[in-house]
Amino acid sequence: MFARRSVVRVLFVNPMSRLAWSIGAAYAAIGIVLSALPLHLRHALGASNTTVGVVMGAHALVAFVMRPICSALAERRGYRTMLAVGAALVACGNAAYFISSSVPLLGIARLVTGLGDAIILTAGGAWVLAIASAERRGRTLALFGLALWAGLTVGPVIGDALAHHGGLRAAGLGGALLAIISAAIVLSLSSPDAAPTGDRNVPLFPRAVLRPGTAFVFAALGYAALASFGALHFSARGWGGGARPLVAFGIAFLLTRGLGAHLPDRFGSIPVAIGAALVEACGLLAFGIAGSPLFALTGALVVGAGFALSYPAFALIAVNAVPASHRGAALGAFTSFWDIALAIGAPLAGALTTWGGGSAPFIAGAAFALLAAILAGVFATAAEPVGATPPMLEGGD
């Protein structure tokens, strides 16, 4: 009985566990249309591949523009308040799917959801970084991502089930409900609504973020192709549509992130970044050239396993190079490169599909991931010679 109560307390009563549930619910709401929306745009509205990519990338475009601003606001206005605002915006964006029946309106809905995403990730990430010890910072980033990616894995499955019975409108309504649940959970927490450091001179874009962020863009382009066109690729080959590629990716991602969360701290961020990008490249190539759904899903699993550690590895390079009071800003600015990858990657995948066929965006994604590994190796040679001590947050520029 005591053990059962302890498990319940850890999972549902502990404040950080409740924060994780809030983040997971928010990202389930964000991901709920990831497979349903491209199919709706292509088959119900007759949109071209490029148009599908533009609409899917609109989410990331606004997140890219707003994420550094949102991270600074989170430091100044409070993490809890900003998380609640972000969840409310995601709820509004999903509610718009219920009433939107044209491509432009669906694009606007993606923009609103993207703004909510920008706030949620930066405020939530800054919150957990504020309470993480220096030696566990990489693990904390990795475990924070577990909640996020659990939501992005479960969301498309829920969305598929709802869309099967009620179309995109039903999926949007489900997403709005999940976002409301996320806001309710975060408002129940008692975290202070002020930045713990009191630093009011937080930069919007710390310079140390530029190099790891650039490399991460190339690592993330393959995921952008998989998220935007994985379902359409399966449908075009007669393997059925739906969320199966994203679910396979998500399962491998969650397992690898959970089991390998300690790797950047133990072996160093740059070696892990190189290895993760190489594994991802192999998976994308397999997905692109696959002649059967089983082989393609295996490729998606490998992509998830590789990409799982790319974000914490590259992000750790960035946050370890700034002062403690700028961690949230560094994380927000770094995550903007994720948005760049999605904003560029989705339309690029659409154009490549039109130009070179359904396999082209995934083969190109493999080449980009290989380039990310090469860049990480160049950074290691330039910035971290053998025997050097990695910079800590407290000793940044």
Secondary structure, 3 states (H helix, E strand, C coil): CHHHHHHHHHHHHCHHHHHHHHHHHHHHHHHCCCCHHHHHHHHHCCCCHHHHHHHHHHHHHHHHHHHHHHHHHHHHHCHHHHHHHHHHHHHHHHHHHHHCCCHHHHHHHHHHHHHHHHHHHHHHHHHHHHCCCHHHHHHHHHHHHHHHHHHHHHHHHHHHHHHHHHHHHHHHHHHHHHHHHHHHHHHCCCCCCCCCCCCCCCCCCCHHHHHHHHHHHHHHHHHHHHHHHHHHHHHHCCCCCCCHHHHHHHHHHHHHHHHCCCHHHHHCHHHHHHHHHHHHHHHHHHHHHCCCHHHHHHHHHHHHHHHCCHHHHHHHHHHCCCCHHHHHHHHHHHHHHHHHHHHHHHHHHHHHHHHHCCCHHHHHHHHHHHHHHHHHHHHHHHHCCCCCCCCCHHHCC
